[in-house]
Amino acid sequence: MDGLQFIDGIIAMWFFLTALSVLFVAIDIRNTPEDTVLKWGFILLTAYIGPFGVFLYVLGCREPLPGLHEKYIATRWRQVLGSTMHCVAGDGIGILAGAIIGAVIQMSRPSEMLLEYMLGFGFGWAIFQALAMKAMLGSYKQALAKTFYAELVSMNWLMAGMMPTMMILMRGIQGADDPASHRFWFVMSMSLLVGFITAYPINWWLVSRGLKHGMMTVRPHESMIGMRDDMPKPVAQSSAPDHAQHSENAGLEKQGAASATPSTTRMLVIAAISFAVLAAGIIFGVNV
């Protein structure tokens, strides 16, 4: 068996485990009292990163016993998990679309990377972030404004890990740059997995400073509880049976819950660092 056959065997096993993982999450998460957007986020994340996704869902979001979801997701690392998952799930759709379009029309590598970035950021910001926050902030326009910064820096750290991984693997695995090949999808899965890892630390900072939310608990006929004072509050929701109100444990331990919102200068510095890290990741991927 040559090296390429061995890789294909690993890929086949990966896809088999991914299919089982997605099936489990898609069925099981229906009983989890989580926000609908985050439910779809976990399904998408599991489709991207296979068995790692189902592991994160069970360990980070799945209700261990009835009535314990609020307390279960309240720990900081689970809140950050939800925030990072939300970022990767939304951005990943645009990034994948950009990679496919770029390959099909044979764009240059820099142009393809720019397209992936633009589509990833646009989809993640305009749909996954802003639409999810619309109910809390009162209008879609306000949600776009409030989520722009967090999406930008989170996207940069995601791409800083994803881009070099994708470039290195596509150079090393024959046929991995063709969207019609199973090797392409394996490379994209591995790249999104690395991107998730590199985006986690900045999401910790964003959540701890009240710039992003994490996991939520959604139960019918409950009011918002456990929300930090500096987090956006939801608009009033209907009391009709088919309209569940959010019970969001903004999910921060007491010792970190009072973290002050960073100054404009600090936010600009963090944004500049995120672009520097993104540039470093691309340079690394090009030269390795």
Phi and psi in degrees as GROMACS dihedral restraints (atoms count N, CA, C in turn):
[ dihedral_restraints ]
;  ai    aj    ak    al  type     phi  dphi    fc
    3     4     5     6     1   -82.9    20    10
    4     5     6     7     1   175.8    20    10
    6     7     8     9     1   -61.8    20    10
    7     8     9    10     1   -37.3    20    10
    9    10    11    12     1   -68.0    20    10
   10    11    12    13     1   -38.1    20    10
   12    13    14    15     1   -65.4    20    10
   13    14    15    16     1   -38.0    20    10
   15    16    17    18     1   -63.1    20    10
   16    17    18    19     1   -43.4    20    10
   18    19    20    21     1   -62.9    20    10
   19    20    21    22     1   -42.1    20    10
   21    22    23    24     1   -62.7    20    10
   22    23    24    25     1   -34.8    20    10
   24    25    26    27     1   -65.1    20    10
   25    26    27    28     1   -42.0    20    10
   27    28    29    30     1   -63.7    20    10
   28    29    30    31     1   -41.3    20    10
   30    31    32    33     1   -64.8    20    10
   31    32    33    34     1   -42.0    20    10
   33    34    35    36     1   -60.9    20    10
   34    35    36    37     1   -43.3    20    10
   36    37    38    39     1   -64.9    20    10
   37    38    39    40     1   -39.2    20    10
   39    40    41    42     1   -61.1    20    10
   40    41    42    43     1   -46.5    20    10
   42    43    44    45     1   -65.8    20    10
   43    44    45    46     1   -35.8    20    10
   45    46    47    48     1   -64.5    20    10
   46    47    48    49     1   -47.2    20    10
   48    49    50    51     1   -66.1    20    10
   49    50    51    52     1   -36.2    20    10
   51    52    53    54     1   -64.5    20    10
   52    53    54    55     1   -42.5    20    10
   54    55    56    57     1   -61.3    20    10
   55    56    57    58     1   -43.7    20    10
   57    58    59    60     1   -64.4    20    10
   58    59    60    61     1   -39.4    20    10
   60    61    62    63     1   -65.7    20    10
   61    62    63    64     1   -44.8    20    10
   63    64    65    66     1   -64.1    20    10
   64    65    66    67     1   -41.6    20    10
   66    67    68    69     1   -60.3    20    10
   67    68    69    70     1   -45.2    20    10
   69    70    71    72     1   -62.4    20    10
   70    71    72    73     1   -49.1    20    10
   72    73    74    75     1   -64.2    20    10
   73    74    75    76     1   -43.2    20    10
   75    76    77    78     1   -61.0    20    10
   76    77    78    79     1   -35.4    20    10
   78    79    80    81     1   -82.3    20    10
   79    80    81    82     1   -46.7    20    10
   81    82    83    84     1   -71.2    20    10
   82    83    84    85     1   -35.0    20    10
   84    85    86    87     1   -70.3    20    10
   85    86    87    88     1   -13.6    20    10
   87    88    89    90     1   -62.2    20    10
   88    89    90    91     1   -26.7    20    10
   90    91    92    93     1   -94.9    20    10
   91    92    93    94     1     1.6    20    10
   93    94    95    96     1   -91.1    20    10
   94    95    96    97     1   127.3    20    10
   96    97    98    99     1   -76.9    20    10
   97    98    99   100     1    66.9    20    10
   99   100   101   102     1  -118.5    20    10
  100   101   102   103     1   159.5    20    10
  102   103   104   105     1   -60.6    20    10
  103   104   105   106     1   143.7    20    10
  105   106   107   108     1   -60.1    20    10
  106   107   108   109     1   -42.3    20    10
  108   109   110   111     1   -61.9    20    10
  109   110   111   112     1   -40.7    20    10
  111   112   113   114     1   -70.6    20    10
  112   113   114   115     1   -31.1    20    10
  114   115   116   117     1   -61.4    20    10
  115   116   117   118     1   -48.9    20    10
  117   118   119   120     1   -63.7    20    10
  118   119   120   121     1   -33.3    20    10
  120   121   122   123     1   -61.0    20    10
  121   122   123   124     1   -42.8    20    10
  123   124   125   126     1   -67.7    20    10
  124   125   126   127     1   -36.1    20    10
  126   127   128   129     1   -64.1    20    10
  127   128   129   130     1   -45.4    20    10
  129   130   131   132     1   -64.4    20    10
  130   131   132   133     1   -44.2    20    10
  132   133   134   135     1   -59.5    20    10
  133   134   135   136     1   -40.8    20    10
  135   136   137   138     1   -67.1    20    10
  136   137   138   139     1   -35.6    20    10
  138   139   140   141     1   -64.1    20    10
  139   140   141   142     1   -33.4    20    10
  141   142   143   144     1   -74.7    20    10
  142   143   144   145     1   -49.5    20    10
  144   145   146   147     1  -115.9    20    10
  145   146   147   148     1    15.9    20    10
  147   148   149   150     1    58.4    20    10
  148   149   150   151     1  -132.8    20    10
  150   151   152   153     1   -61.0    20    10
  151   152   153   154     1   -23.8    20    10
  153   154   155   156     1   -65.4    20    10
  154   155   156   157     1   -34.1    20    10
  156   157   158   159     1   -65.7    20    10
  157   158   159   160     1   -44.7    20    10
  159   160   161   162     1   -68.0    20    10
  160   161   162   163     1   -33.4    20    10
  162   163   164   165     1   -62.1    20    10
  163   164   165   166     1   -45.3    20    10
  165   166   167   168     1   -67.0    20    10
  166   167   168   169     1   -36.9    20    10
  168   169   170   171     1   -63.8    20    10
  169   170   171   172     1   -49.0    20    10
  171   172   173   174     1   -65.9    20    10
  172   173   174   175     1   -42.9    20    10
  174   175   176   177     1   -78.1    20    10
  175   176   177   178     1   -28.0    20    10
  177   178   179   180     1  -110.0    20    10
  178   179   180   181     1   -18.0    20    10
  180   181   182   183     1  -136.5    20    10
  181   182   183   184     1   -33.4    20    10
  183   184   185   186     1   -61.7    20    10
  184   185   186   187     1   128.4    20    10
  186   187   188   189     1   -65.2    20    10
  187   188   189   190     1   119.3    20    10
  189   190   191   192     1   -68.0    20    10
  190   191   192   193     1   -40.3    20    10
  192   193   194   195     1  -143.7    20    10
  193   194   195   196     1   151.6    20    10
  195   196   197   198     1   -54.3    20    10
  196   197   198   199     1   131.2    20    10
  198   199   200   201     1    87.9    20    10
  199   200   201   202     1    -0.8    20    10
  201   202   203   204     1  -104.5    20    10
  202   203   204   205     1     2.8    20    10
  204   205   206   207     1   -61.1    20    10
  205   206   207   208     1   -41.8    20    10
  207   208   209   210     1   -57.8    20    10
  208   209   210   211     1   -47.8    20    10
  210   211   212   213     1   -71.9    20    10
  211   212   213   214     1   -35.4    20    10
  213   214   215   216     1   -63.2    20    10
  214   215   216   217     1   -41.8    20    10
  216   217   218   219     1   -88.2    20    10
  217   218   219   220     1     0.2    20    10
  219   220   221   222     1   -73.5    20    10
  220   221   222   223     1   -17.2    20    10
  222   223   224   225     1   -68.9    20    10
  223   224   225   226     1   148.8    20    10
  225   226   227   228     1   -58.3    20    10
  226   227   228   229     1   -44.8    20    10
  228   229   230   231     1   -66.1    20    10
  229   230   231   232     1   -30.1    20    10
  231   232   233   234     1   -73.5    20    10
  232   233   234   235     1   -36.2    20    10
  234   235   236   237     1   -61.6    20    10
  235   236   237   238     1   -43.2    20    10
  237   238   239   240     1   -67.4    20    10
  238   239   240   241     1   -36.7    20    10
  240   241   242   243     1   -57.4    20    10
  241   242   243   244     1   -46.7    20    10
  243   244   245   246     1   -62.3    20    10
  244   245   246   247     1   -40.8    20    10
  246   247   248   249     1   -64.6    20    10
  247   248   249   250     1   -45.6    20    10
  249   250   251   252     1   -66.9    20    10
  250   251   252   253     1   -42.3    20    10
  252   253   254   255     1   -58.9    20    10
  253   254   255   256     1   -42.5    20    10
  255   256   257   258     1   -60.3    20    10
  256   257   258   259     1   -41.9    20    10
  258   259   260   261     1   -64.4    20    10
  259   260   261   262     1   -52.6    20    10
  261   262   263   264     1   -66.3    20    10
  262   263   264   265     1   -39.8    20    10
  264   265   266   267     1   -61.6    20    10
  265   266   267   268     1   -46.1    20    10
  267   268   269   270     1   -73.3    20    10
  268   269   270   271     1   -49.5    20    10
  270   271   272   273     1   -62.9    20    10
  271   272   273   274     1   -35.0    20    10
  273   274   275   276     1   -58.9    20    10
  274   275   276   277     1   -36.9    20    10
  276   277   278   279     1   -62.2    20    10
  277   278   279   280     1   -47.4    20    10
  279   280   281   282     1   -66.2    20    10
  280   281   282   283     1   -39.4    20    10
  282   283   284   285     1   -63.3    20    10
  283   284   285   286     1   -44.6    20    10
  285   286   287   288     1   -62.9    20    10
  286   287   288   289     1   -41.5    20    10
  288   289   290   291     1   -61.3    20    10
  289   290   291   292     1   -43.0    20    10
  291   292   293   294     1   -63.7    20    10
  292   293   294   295     1   -40.9    20    10
  294   295   296   297     1   -63.9    20    10
  295   296   297   298     1   -40.6    20    10
  297   298   299   300     1   -67.3    20    10
  298   299   300   301     1   -48.5    20    10
  300   301   302   303     1   -60.2    20    10
  301   302   303   304     1   -45.4    20    10
  303   304   305   306     1   -61.2    20    10
  304   305   306   307     1   -39.3    20    10
  306   307   308   309     1   -71.1    20    10
  307   308   309   310     1   -40.3    20    10
  309   310   311   312     1   -66.6    20    10
  310   311   312   313     1   -43.2    20    10
  312   313   314   315     1   -94.9    20    10
  313   314   315   316     1     7.7    20    10
  315   316   317   318     1    56.0    20    10
  316   317   318   319     1    54.1    20    10
  318   319   320   321     1   -72.6    20    10
  319   320   321   322     1   157.2    20    10
  321   322   323   324     1   -66.0    20    10
  322   323   324   325     1   157.7    20    10
  324   325   326   327     1   -61.0    20    10
  325   326   327   328     1   -45.9    20    10
  327   328   329   330     1   -60.2    20    10
  328   329   330   331     1   -40.7    20    10
  330   331   332   333     1   -65.7    20    10
  331   332   333   334     1   -39.3    20    10
  333   334   335   336     1   -65.3    20    10
  334   335   336   337     1   -41.5    20    10
  336   337   338   339     1   -63.0    20    10
  337   338   339   340     1   -40.4    20    10
  339   340   341   342     1   -64.6    20    10
  340   341   342   343     1   -41.4    20    10
  342   343   344   345     1   -63.1    20    10
  343   344   345   346     1   -44.0    20    10
  345   346   347   348     1   -60.6    20    10
  346   347   348   349     1   -41.7    20    10
  348   349   350   351     1   -64.5    20    10
  349   350   351   352     1   -47.1    20    10
  351   352   353   354     1   -65.1    20    10
  352   353   354   355     1   -44.9    20    10
  354   355   356   357     1   -69.6    20    10
  355   356   357   358     1   -39.3    20    10
  357   358   359   360     1   -63.0    20    10
  358   359   360   361     1   -48.1    20    10
  360   361   362   363     1   -65.1    20    10
  361   362   363   364     1   -44.7    20    10
  363   364   365   366     1   -62.0    20    10
  364   365   366   367     1   -45.2    20    10
  366   367   368   369     1   -69.6    20    10
  367   368   369   370     1   -45.2    20    10
  369   370   371   372     1   -63.2    20    10
  370   371   372   373     1   -41.0    20    10
  372   373   374   375     1   -75.9    20    10
  373   374   375   376     1   -53.0    20    10
  375   376   377   378     1   -74.7    20    10
  376   377   378   379     1   -26.7    20    10
  378   379   380   381     1  -111.8    20    10
  379   380   381   382     1   -61.4    20    10
  381   382   383   384     1   -70.4    20    10
  382   383   384   385     1   -36.7    20    10
  384   385   386   387     1   -88.0    20    10
  385   386   387   388     1   -58.0    20    10
  387   388   389   390     1   -66.6    20    10
  388   389   390   391     1   -42.8    20    10
  390   391   392   393     1   -65.3    20    10
  391   392   393   394     1   -36.9    20    10
  393   394   395   396     1   -67.2    20    10
  394   395   396   397     1   -31.2    20    10
  396   397   398   399     1   -94.6    20    10
  397   398   399   400     1    -3.9    20    10
  399   400   401   402     1   -57.1    20    10
  400   401   402   403     1   -44.3    20    10
  402   403   404   405     1   -64.7    20    10
  403   404   405   406     1   -33.7    20    10
  405   406   407   408     1   -75.9    20    10
  406   407   408   409     1   -34.8    20    10
  408   409   410   411     1   -99.6    20    10
  409   410   411   412     1    -9.1    20    10
  411   412   413   414     1    97.4    20    10
  412   413   414   415     1   -27.7    20    10
  414   415   416   417     1  -152.2    20    10
  415   416   417   418     1   154.6    20    10
  417   418   419   420     1   -67.2    20    10
  418   419   420   421     1   -38.2    20    10
  420   421   422   423     1   -61.7    20    10
  421   422   423   424     1   -43.2    20    10
  423   424   425   426     1   -67.9    20    10
  424   425   426   427     1   -36.8    20    10
  426   427   428   429     1   -64.3    20    10
  427   428   429   430     1   -39.7    20    10
  429   430   431   432     1   -60.3    20    10
  430   431   432   433     1   -44.6    20    10
  432   433   434   435     1   -66.0    20    10
  433   434   435   436     1   -41.7    20    10
  435   436   437   438     1   -73.3    20    10
  436   437   438   439     1   -27.8    20    10
  438   439   440   441     1   -98.5    20    10
  439   440   441   442     1    -4.9    20    10
  441   442   443   444     1   -59.8    20    10
  442   443   444   445     1   -51.5    20    10
  444   445   446   447     1   -62.1    20    10
  445   446   447   448     1   -49.5    20    10
  447   448   449   450     1   -61.6    20    10
  448   449   450   451     1   -40.7    20    10
  450   451   452   453     1   -66.0    20    10
  451   452   453   454     1   -38.2    20    10
  453   454   455   456     1   -63.0    20    10
  454   455   456   457     1   -54.1    20    10
  456   457   458   459     1   -69.7    20    10
  457   458   459   460     1   -35.2    20    10
  459   460   461   462     1   -65.9    20    10
  460   461   462   463     1   -41.4    20    10
  462   463   464   465     1   -61.5    20    10
  463   464   465   466     1   -41.3    20    10
  465   466   467   468     1   -61.9    20    10
  466   467   468   469     1   -42.6    20    10
  468   469   470   471     1   -71.0    20    10
  469   470   471   472     1   -35.2    20    10
  471   472   473   474     1   -60.5    20    10
  472   473   474   475     1   -49.6    20    10
  474   475   476   477     1   -68.9    20    10
  475   476   477   478     1   -27.9    20    10
  477   478   479   480     1   -63.0    20    10
  478   479   480   481     1   -31.1    20    10
  480   481   482   483     1   -90.2    20    10
  481   482   483   484     1   -36.3    20    10
  483   484   485   486     1   -72.4    20    10
  484   485   486   487     1   -45.0    20    10
  486   487   488   489     1   -59.0    20    10
  487   488   489   490     1   -54.0    20    10
  489   490   491   492     1   -64.1    20    10
  490   491   492   493     1   -35.5    20    10
  492   493   494   495     1   -61.5    20    10
  493   494   495   496     1   -45.1    20    10
  495   496   497   498     1   -64.0    20    10
  496   497   498   499     1   -45.2    20    10
  498   499   500   501     1   -64.3    20    10
  499   500   501   502     1   -43.0    20    10
  501   502   503   504     1   -66.9    20    10
  502   503   504   505     1   -45.8    20    10
  504   505   506   507     1   -68.8    20    10
  505   506   507   508     1   -36.9    20    10
  507   508   509   510     1   -67.9    20    10
  508   509   510   511     1   -31.7    20    10
  510   511   512   513     1   -73.2    20    10
  511   512   513   514     1   -31.7    20    10
  513   514   515   516     1   -89.0    20    10
  514   515   516   517     1   -19.5    20    10
  516   517   518   519     1  -115.2    20    10
  517   518   519   520     1   118.3    20    10
  519   520   521   522     1   -60.8    20    10
  520   521   522   523     1   131.8    20    10
  522   523   524   525     1    80.8    20    10
  523   524   525   526     1     4.0    20    10
  525   526   527   528     1   -75.9    20    10
  526   527   528   529     1    -8.0    20    10
  528   529   530   531     1   -95.0    20    10
  529   530   531   532     1     6.8    20    10
  531   532   533   534     1  -105.6    20    10
  532   533   534   535     1   115.1    20    10
  534   535   536   537     1   -59.9    20    10
  535   536   537   538     1   -18.4    20    10
  537   538   539   540     1   -80.3    20    10
  538   539   540   541     1    -7.0    20    10
  540   541   542   543     1   -98.6    20    10
  541   542   543   544     1   142.1    20    10
  543   544   545   546     1   -63.2    20    10
  544   545   546   547     1   -25.0    20    10
  546   547   548   549     1   -68.6    20    10
  547   548   549   550     1   -33.6    20    10
  549   550   551   552     1   -58.9    20    10
  550   551   552   553     1   -47.2    20    10
  552   553   554   555     1   -70.3    20    10
  553   554   555   556     1   -31.3    20    10
  555   556   557   558     1   -66.8    20    10
  556   557   558   559     1   -43.1    20    10
  558   559   560   561     1   -62.6    20    10
  559   560   561   562     1   -41.6    20    10
  561   562   563   564     1   -65.1    20    10
  562   563   564   565     1   -36.9    20    10
  564   565   566   567     1   -62.6    20    10
  565   566   567   568     1   -47.5    20    10
  567   568   569   570     1   -64.2    20    10
  568   569   570   571     1   -37.0    20    10
  570   571   572   573     1   -67.3    20    10
  571   572   573   574     1   -42.0    20    10
  573   574   575   576     1   -67.5    20    10
  574   575   576   577     1   -32.6    20    10
  576   577   578   579     1   -63.8    20    10
  577   578   579   580     1   -46.3    20    10
  579   580   581   582     1   -64.6    20    10
  580   581   582   583     1   -39.6    20    10
  582   583   584   585     1   -61.4    20    10
  583   584   585   586     1   -38.4    20    10
  585   586   587   588     1   -59.7    20    10
  586   587   588   589     1   -44.1    20    10
  588   589   590   591     1   -64.0    20    10
  589   590   591   592     1   -44.2    20    10
  591   592   593   594     1   -73.4    20    10
  592   593   594   595     1   -24.1    20    10
  594   595   596   597     1   -83.0    20    10
  595   596   597   598     1   -16.3    20    10
  597   598   599   600     1   -61.6    20    10
  598   599   600   601     1   -46.1    20    10
  600   601   602   603     1   -61.2    20    10
  601   602   603   604     1   -42.3    20    10
  603   604   605   606     1   -69.2    20    10
  604   605   606   607     1   -30.5    20    10
  606   607   608   609     1   -69.8    20    10
  607   608   609   610     1   -30.2    20    10
  609   610   611   612     1   -60.2    20    10
  610   611   612   613     1   -46.4    20    10
  612   613   614   615     1   -63.6    20    10
  613   614   615   616     1   -44.7    20    10
  615   616   617   618     1   -63.0    20    10
  616   617   618   619     1   -44.1    20    10
  618   619   620   621     1   -67.0    20    10
  619   620   621   622     1   -43.3    20    10
  621   622   623   624     1   -67.6    20    10
  622   623   624   625     1   -20.8    20    10
  624   625   626   627     1   -99.9    20    10
  625   626   627   628     1     7.9    20    10
  627   628   629   630     1    74.2    20    10
  628   629   630   631     1    17.6    20    10
  630   631   632   633     1   -92.0    20    10
  631   632   633   634     1   -13.2    20    10
  633   634   635   636     1  -142.9    20    10
  634   635   636   637     1   155.7    20    10
  636   637   638   639     1  -103.5    20    10
  637   638   639   640     1   163.7    20    10
  639   640   641   642     1  -115.3    20    10
  640   641   642   643     1  -129.0    20    10
  642   643   644   645     1   -66.1    20    10
  643   644   645   646     1   155.6    20    10
  645   646   647   648     1  -134.9    20    10
  646   647   648   649     1   162.2    20    10
  648   649   650   651     1  -118.0    20    10
  649   650   651   652     1   126.9    20    10
  651   652   653   654     1  -120.2    20    10
  652   653   654   655     1   112.3    20    10
  654   655   656   657     1  -126.7    20    10
  655   656   657   658     1   144.4    20    10
  657   658   659   660     1   -60.8    20    10
  658   659   660   661     1   141.8    20    10
  660   661   662   663     1    62.0    20    10
  661   662   663   664     1    31.0    20    10
  663   664   665   666     1  -116.6    20    10
  664   665   666   667     1   147.9    20    10
  666   667   668   669     1   -89.9    20    10
  667   668   669   670     1   168.6    20    10
  669   670   671   672     1   -69.8    20    10
  670   671   672   673     1   124.7    20    10
  672   673   674   675     1  -128.6    20    10
  673   674   675   676     1   157.9    20    10
  675   676   677   678     1    69.1    20    10
  676   677   678   679     1    18.6    20    10
  678   679   680   681     1   -86.6    20    10
  679   680   681   682     1   133.9    20    10
  681   682   683   684     1   -64.2    20    10
  682   683   684   685     1   149.0    20    10
  684   685   686   687     1   -63.1    20    10
  685   686   687   688     1   -31.7    20    10
  687   688   689   690     1   -93.9    20    10
  688   689   690   691     1     7.7    20    10
  690   691   692   693     1   -93.8    20    10
  691   692   693   694     1   151.6    20    10
  693   694   695   696     1   -64.6    20    10
  694   695   696   697     1   137.6    20    10
  696   697   698   699     1   -93.7    20    10
  697   698   699   700     1   150.0    20    10
  699   700   701   702     1   -78.6    20    10
  700   701   702   703     1   156.5    20    10
  702   703   704   705     1   -76.6    20    10
  703   704   705   706     1   161.2    20    10
  705   706   707   708     1   -61.1    20    10
  706   707   708   709     1   140.3    20    10
  708   709   710   711     1  -114.6    20    10
  709   710   711   712     1   160.1    20    10
  711   712   713   714     1   -64.6    20    10
  712   713   714   715     1   147.7    20    10
  714   715   716   717     1   -92.2    20    10
  715   716   717   718     1     6.9    20    10
  717   718   719   720     1   -62.6    20    10
  718   719   720   721     1   151.6    20    10
  720   721   722   723     1   -57.5    20    10
  721   722   723   724     1   -29.2    20    10
  723   724   725   726     1   -92.1    20    10
  724   725   726   727     1    11.0    20    10
  726   727   728   729     1  -121.5    20    10
  727   728   729   730     1   102.2    20    10
  729   730   731   732     1   -85.0    20    10
  730   731   732   733     1   137.5    20    10
  732   733   734   735     1   -93.0    20    10
  733   734   735   736     1   152.7    20    10
  735   736   737   738     1   -76.8    20    10
  736   737   738   739     1   133.6    20    10
  738   739   740   741     1  -113.5    20    10
  739   740   741   742     1    85.4    20    10
  741   742   743   744     1   -97.1    20    10
  742   743   744   745     1   115.2    20    10
  744   745   746   747     1   -82.3    20    10
  745   746   747   748     1    96.1    20    10
  747   748   749   750     1   -53.1    20    10
  748   749   750   751     1    -2.8    20    10
  750   751   752   753     1    71.2    20    10
  751   752   753   754     1    41.3    20    10
  753   754   755   756     1  -125.0    20    10
  754   755   756   757     1   135.9    20    10
  756   757   758   759     1   -62.6    20    10
  757   758   759   760     1   155.0    20    10
  759   760   761   762     1   -59.6    20    10
  760   761   762   763     1   -35.0    20    10
  762   763   764   765     1   -70.3    20    10
  763   764   765   766     1   -18.2    20    10
  765   766   767   768     1  -112.2    20    10
  766   767   768   769     1    -2.2    20    10
  768   769   770   771     1   -69.8    20    10
  769   770   771   772     1   -21.0    20    10
  771   772   773   774     1   -96.6    20    10
  772   773   774   775     1    13.9    20    10
  774   775   776   777     1   -56.9    20    10
  775   776   777   778     1   131.1    20    10
  777   778   779   780     1   -74.7    20    10
  778   779   780   781     1   147.1    20    10
  780   781   782   783     1   -62.4    20    10
  781   782   783   784     1   132.0    20    10
  783   784   785   786     1   -66.7    20    10
  784   785   786   787     1   156.0    20    10
  786   787   788   789     1   -70.5    20    10
  787   788   789   790     1   163.6    20    10
  789   790   791   792     1   -59.7    20    10
  790   791   792   793     1   -40.0    20    10
  792   793   794   795     1   -61.3    20    10
  793   794   795   796     1   -45.9    20    10
  795   796   797   798     1   -61.9    20    10
  796   797   798   799     1   -41.4    20    10
  798   799   800   801     1   -65.0    20    10
  799   800   801   802     1   -38.9    20    10
  801   802   803   804     1   -66.5    20    10
  802   803   804   805     1   -38.9    20    10
  804   805   806   807     1   -63.6    20    10
  805   806   807   808     1   -44.6    20    10
  807   808   809   810     1   -62.6    20    10
  808   809   810   811     1   -40.0    20    10
  810   811   812   813     1   -63.9    20    10
  811   812   813   814     1   -42.7    20    10
  813   814   815   816     1   -63.1    20    10
  814   815   816   817     1   -40.6    20    10
  816   817   818   819     1   -62.9    20    10
  817   818   819   820     1   -39.3    20    10
  819   820   821   822     1   -63.7    20    10
  820   821   822   823     1   -38.7    20    10
  822   823   824   825     1   -69.1    20    10
  823   824   825   826     1   -36.6    20    10
  825   826   827   828     1   -64.8    20    10
  826   827   828   829     1   -41.5    20    10
  828   829   830   831     1   -65.6    20    10
  829   830   831   832     1   -40.1    20    10
  831   832   833   834     1   -61.0    20    10
  832   833   834   835     1   -45.7    20    10
  834   835   836   837     1   -62.0    20    10
  835   836   837   838     1   -41.7    20    10
  837   838   839   840     1   -63.0    20    10
  838   839   840   841     1   -40.4    20    10
  840   841   842   843     1   -63.5    20    10
  841   842   843   844     1   -41.1    20    10
  843   844   845   846     1   -66.4    20    10
  844   845   846   847     1   -44.9    20    10
  846   847   848   849     1   -60.1    20    10
  847   848   849   850     1   -41.7    20    10
  849   850   851   852     1   -61.5    20    10
  850   851   852   853     1   -45.1    20    10
  852   853   854   855     1   -64.4    20    10
  853   854   855   856     1   -34.6    20    10
  855   856   857   858     1   -71.1    20    10
  856   857   858   859     1   -36.1    20    10
  858   859   860   861     1   -97.3    20    10
  859   860   861   862     1   -11.9    20    10
